Amino acid sequence: MNLSHHQTDGQLVVTVKQPRIDAVVAIQFKDRMRELSALGPDRIVLDLGEVAFIDSSGLGAIVAAMKQLDDSQRLDLAALTPTVAKVFRLTRMDTIFTIYPDVPAAFARQAG
């Protein structure tokens, strides 16, 4: 699972560098997110801008990544492609996660 990450203003931005989050990579995604969340920032922004497809396993992996965070941490999502955004709407996961149109919007909202 190819994820890149960087910290900005005490927040961790994790970018998924693959076109799919599906059953093939779901466990790897969860494990990698566990490693990255251990870096400790209170807020993690997951950039899904390069993800064109997500299945139920991928969605479950993102939910699992959120649930494995410490109580002081939160996971926000950014840059959902139309297909991925539709999956979040259909499953009502858009009511569970805070979703931003892109990473700069997530930071602007945090600052404001």
Secondary structure, 3 states (H helix, E strand, C coil): CCEEEEEECCEEEEEECCCEECCCCHHHHHHHHHHHHCCCCCEEEEECCCCCEECHHHHHHHHHHHHCCCCCCEEEEECCCHHHHHHHHHCCHHHCCCEECCHHHHHHHHHC
